[in-house]
Amino acid sequence: MNQHEEAEDLSVYSERRQKRIRVVAWVTIVSLILVGGGATVIGLILN
């Protein structure tokens, strides 16, 4: 494997990693919003 092929492999890995990081970030943000909203609703009901 020459250096050019190695660089291409790393770029593909990097793109997959960036996509996975982006998905994890969005899932985390959405879950925090849902959990926070759920806690607020329960707090209002039980208040």
Phi and psi restraints in degrees (range 20) as a CNS / XPLOR table:
assign (resid 1 and name C) (resid 2 and name N)
       (resid 2 and name CA) (resid 2 and name C) 1.0 -87.6 20.0 2
assign (resid 2 and name N) (resid 2 and name CA)
       (resid 2 and name C) (resid 3 and name N) 1.0 177.2 20.0 2
assign (resid 2 and name C) (resid 3 and name N)
       (resid 3 and name CA) (resid 3 and name C) 1.0 -65.6 20.0 2
assign (resid 3 and name N) (resid 3 and name CA)
       (resid 3 and name C) (resid 4 and name N) 1.0 -34.6 20.0 2
assign (resid 3 and name C) (resid 4 and name N)
       (resid 4 and name CA) (resid 4 and name C) 1.0 -65.3 20.0 2
assign (resid 4 and name N) (resid 4 and name CA)
       (resid 4 and name C) (resid 5 and name N) 1.0 -45.1 20.0 2
assign (resid 4 and name C) (resid 5 and name N)
       (resid 5 and name CA) (resid 5 and name C) 1.0 -63.2 20.0 2
assign (resid 5 and name N) (resid 5 and name CA)
       (resid 5 and name C) (resid 6 and name N) 1.0 -38.9 20.0 2
assign (resid 5 and name C) (resid 6 and name N)
       (resid 6 and name CA) (resid 6 and name C) 1.0 -62.7 20.0 2
assign (resid 6 and name N) (resid 6 and name CA)
       (resid 6 and name C) (resid 7 and name N) 1.0 -41.4 20.0 2
assign (resid 6 and name C) (resid 7 and name N)
       (resid 7 and name CA) (resid 7 and name C) 1.0 -64.2 20.0 2
assign (resid 7 and name N) (resid 7 and name CA)
       (resid 7 and name C) (resid 8 and name N) 1.0 -39.1 20.0 2
assign (resid 7 and name C) (resid 8 and name N)
       (resid 8 and name CA) (resid 8 and name C) 1.0 -64.4 20.0 2
assign (resid 8 and name N) (resid 8 and name CA)
       (resid 8 and name C) (resid 9 and name N) 1.0 -42.8 20.0 2
assign (resid 8 and name C) (resid 9 and name N)
       (resid 9 and name CA) (resid 9 and name C) 1.0 -59.8 20.0 2
assign (resid 9 and name N) (resid 9 and name CA)
       (resid 9 and name C) (resid 10 and name N) 1.0 -43.1 20.0 2
assign (resid 9 and name C) (resid 10 and name N)
       (resid 10 and name CA) (resid 10 and name C) 1.0 -66.4 20.0 2
assign (resid 10 and name N) (resid 10 and name CA)
       (resid 10 and name C) (resid 11 and name N) 1.0 -36.2 20.0 2
assign (resid 10 and name C) (resid 11 and name N)
       (resid 11 and name CA) (resid 11 and name C) 1.0 -67.8 20.0 2
assign (resid 11 and name N) (resid 11 and name CA)
       (resid 11 and name C) (resid 12 and name N) 1.0 -37.6 20.0 2
assign (resid 11 and name C) (resid 12 and name N)
       (resid 12 and name CA) (resid 12 and name C) 1.0 -65.5 20.0 2
assign (resid 12 and name N) (resid 12 and name CA)
       (resid 12 and name C) (resid 13 and name N) 1.0 -43.2 20.0 2
assign (resid 12 and name C) (resid 13 and name N)
       (resid 13 and name CA) (resid 13 and name C) 1.0 -61.4 20.0 2
assign (resid 13 and name N) (resid 13 and name CA)
       (resid 13 and name C) (resid 14 and name N) 1.0 -42.1 20.0 2
assign (resid 13 and name C) (resid 14 and name N)
       (resid 14 and name CA) (resid 14 and name C) 1.0 -64.6 20.0 2
assign (resid 14 and name N) (resid 14 and name CA)
       (resid 14 and name C) (resid 15 and name N) 1.0 -41.1 20.0 2
assign (resid 14 and name C) (resid 15 and name N)
       (resid 15 and name CA) (resid 15 and name C) 1.0 -64.4 20.0 2
assign (resid 15 and name N) (resid 15 and name CA)
       (resid 15 and name C) (resid 16 and name N) 1.0 -43.5 20.0 2
assign (resid 15 and name C) (resid 16 and name N)
       (resid 16 and name CA) (resid 16 and name C) 1.0 -62.8 20.0 2
assign (resid 16 and name N) (resid 16 and name CA)
       (resid 16 and name C) (resid 17 and name N) 1.0 -41.3 20.0 2
assign (resid 16 and name C) (resid 17 and name N)
       (resid 17 and name CA) (resid 17 and name C) 1.0 -64.2 20.0 2
assign (resid 17 and name N) (resid 17 and name CA)
       (resid 17 and name C) (resid 18 and name N) 1.0 -42.7 20.0 2
assign (resid 17 and name C) (resid 18 and name N)
       (resid 18 and name CA) (resid 18 and name C) 1.0 -62.6 20.0 2
assign (resid 18 and name N) (resid 18 and name CA)
       (resid 18 and name C) (resid 19 and name N) 1.0 -41.7 20.0 2
assign (resid 18 and name C) (resid 19 and name N)
       (resid 19 and name CA) (resid 19 and name C) 1.0 -64.1 20.0 2
assign (resid 19 and name N) (resid 19 and name CA)
       (resid 19 and name C) (resid 20 and name N) 1.0 -43.1 20.0 2
assign (resid 19 and name C) (resid 20 and name N)
       (resid 20 and name CA) (resid 20 and name C) 1.0 -64.2 20.0 2
assign (resid 20 and name N) (resid 20 and name CA)
       (resid 20 and name C) (resid 21 and name N) 1.0 -41.6 20.0 2
assign (resid 20 and name C) (resid 21 and name N)
       (resid 21 and name CA) (resid 21 and name C) 1.0 -62.5 20.0 2
assign (resid 21 and name N) (resid 21 and name CA)
       (resid 21 and name C) (resid 22 and name N) 1.0 -41.5 20.0 2
assign (resid 21 and name C) (resid 22 and name N)
       (resid 22 and name CA) (resid 22 and name C) 1.0 -63.5 20.0 2
assign (resid 22 and name N) (resid 22 and name CA)
       (resid 22 and name C) (resid 23 and name N) 1.0 -43.6 20.0 2
assign (resid 22 and name C) (resid 23 and name N)
       (resid 23 and name CA) (resid 23 and name C) 1.0 -63.3 20.0 2
assign (resid 23 and name N) (resid 23 and name CA)
       (resid 23 and name C) (resid 24 and name N) 1.0 -45.5 20.0 2
assign (resid 23 and name C) (resid 24 and name N)
       (resid 24 and name CA) (resid 24 and name C) 1.0 -61.8 20.0 2
assign (resid 24 and name N) (resid 24 and name CA)
       (resid 24 and name C) (resid 25 and name N) 1.0 -40.2 20.0 2
assign (resid 24 and name C) (resid 25 and name N)
       (resid 25 and name CA) (resid 25 and name C) 1.0 -63.0 20.0 2
assign (resid 25 and name N) (resid 25 and name CA)
       (resid 25 and name C) (resid 26 and name N) 1.0 -45.3 20.0 2
assign (resid 25 and name C) (resid 26 and name N)
       (resid 26 and name CA) (resid 26 and name C) 1.0 -65.7 20.0 2
assign (resid 26 and name N) (resid 26 and name CA)
       (resid 26 and name C) (resid 27 and name N) 1.0 -41.2 20.0 2
assign (resid 26 and name C) (resid 27 and name N)
       (resid 27 and name CA) (resid 27 and name C) 1.0 -62.3 20.0 2
assign (resid 27 and name N) (resid 27 and name CA)
       (resid 27 and name C) (resid 28 and name N) 1.0 -41.2 20.0 2
assign (resid 27 and name C) (resid 28 and name N)
       (resid 28 and name CA) (resid 28 and name C) 1.0 -63.3 20.0 2
assign (resid 28 and name N) (resid 28 and name CA)
       (resid 28 and name C) (resid 29 and name N) 1.0 -46.0 20.0 2
assign (resid 28 and name C) (resid 29 and name N)
       (resid 29 and name CA) (resid 29 and name C) 1.0 -61.3 20.0 2
assign (resid 29 and name N) (resid 29 and name CA)
       (resid 29 and name C) (resid 30 and name N) 1.0 -46.8 20.0 2
assign (resid 29 and name C) (resid 30 and name N)
       (resid 30 and name CA) (resid 30 and name C) 1.0 -64.0 20.0 2
assign (resid 30 and name N) (resid 30 and name CA)
       (resid 30 and name C) (resid 31 and name N) 1.0 -41.9 20.0 2
assign (resid 30 and name C) (resid 31 and name N)
       (resid 31 and name CA) (resid 31 and name C) 1.0 -66.5 20.0 2
assign (resid 31 and name N) (resid 31 and name CA)
       (resid 31 and name C) (resid 32 and name N) 1.0 -38.1 20.0 2
assign (resid 31 and name C) (resid 32 and name N)
       (resid 32 and name CA) (resid 32 and name C) 1.0 -63.7 20.0 2
assign (resid 32 and name N) (resid 32 and name CA)
       (resid 32 and name C) (resid 33 and name N) 1.0 -40.5 20.0 2
assign (resid 32 and name C) (resid 33 and name N)
       (resid 33 and name CA) (resid 33 and name C) 1.0 -65.1 20.0 2
assign (resid 33 and name N) (resid 33 and name CA)
       (resid 33 and name C) (resid 34 and name N) 1.0 -44.8 20.0 2
assign (resid 33 and name C) (resid 34 and name N)
       (resid 34 and name CA) (resid 34 and name C) 1.0 -64.8 20.0 2
assign (resid 34 and name N) (resid 34 and name CA)
       (resid 34 and name C) (resid 35 and name N) 1.0 -45.1 20.0 2
assign (resid 34 and name C) (resid 35 and name N)
       (resid 35 and name CA) (resid 35 and name C) 1.0 -65.5 20.0 2
assign (resid 35 and name N) (resid 35 and name CA)
       (resid 35 and name C) (resid 36 and name N) 1.0 -43.2 20.0 2
assign (resid 35 and name C) (resid 36 and name N)
       (resid 36 and name CA) (resid 36 and name C) 1.0 -62.9 20.0 2
assign (resid 36 and name N) (resid 36 and name CA)
       (resid 36 and name C) (resid 37 and name N) 1.0 -42.9 20.0 2
assign (resid 36 and name C) (resid 37 and name N)
       (resid 37 and name CA) (resid 37 and name C) 1.0 -66.1 20.0 2
assign (resid 37 and name N) (resid 37 and name CA)
       (resid 37 and name C) (resid 38 and name N) 1.0 -40.0 20.0 2
assign (resid 37 and name C) (resid 38 and name N)
       (resid 38 and name CA) (resid 38 and name C) 1.0 -64.0 20.0 2
assign (resid 38 and name N) (resid 38 and name CA)
       (resid 38 and name C) (resid 39 and name N) 1.0 -41.4 20.0 2
assign (resid 38 and name C) (resid 39 and name N)
       (resid 39 and name CA) (resid 39 and name C) 1.0 -64.4 20.0 2
assign (resid 39 and name N) (resid 39 and name CA)
       (resid 39 and name C) (resid 40 and name N) 1.0 -38.0 20.0 2
assign (resid 39 and name C) (resid 40 and name N)
       (resid 40 and name CA) (resid 40 and name C) 1.0 -66.1 20.0 2
assign (resid 40 and name N) (resid 40 and name CA)
       (resid 40 and name C) (resid 41 and name N) 1.0 -43.4 20.0 2
assign (resid 40 and name C) (resid 41 and name N)
       (resid 41 and name CA) (resid 41 and name C) 1.0 -63.9 20.0 2
assign (resid 41 and name N) (resid 41 and name CA)
       (resid 41 and name C) (resid 42 and name N) 1.0 -45.4 20.0 2
assign (resid 41 and name C) (resid 42 and name N)
       (resid 42 and name CA) (resid 42 and name C) 1.0 -62.7 20.0 2
assign (resid 42 and name N) (resid 42 and name CA)
       (resid 42 and name C) (resid 43 and name N) 1.0 -39.9 20.0 2
assign (resid 42 and name C) (resid 43 and name N)
       (resid 43 and name CA) (resid 43 and name C) 1.0 -62.1 20.0 2
assign (resid 43 and name N) (resid 43 and name CA)
       (resid 43 and name C) (resid 44 and name N) 1.0 -40.6 20.0 2
assign (resid 43 and name C) (resid 44 and name N)
       (resid 44 and name CA) (resid 44 and name C) 1.0 -67.9 20.0 2
assign (resid 44 and name N) (resid 44 and name CA)
       (resid 44 and name C) (resid 45 and name N) 1.0 -39.6 20.0 2
assign (resid 44 and name C) (resid 45 and name N)
       (resid 45 and name CA) (resid 45 and name C) 1.0 -67.4 20.0 2
assign (resid 45 and name N) (resid 45 and name CA)
       (resid 45 and name C) (resid 46 and name N) 1.0 -43.7 20.0 2
assign (resid 45 and name C) (resid 46 and name N)
       (resid 46 and name CA) (resid 46 and name C) 1.0 -85.3 20.0 2
assign (resid 46 and name N) (resid 46 and name CA)
       (resid 46 and name C) (resid 47 and name N) 1.0 -2.9 20.0 2
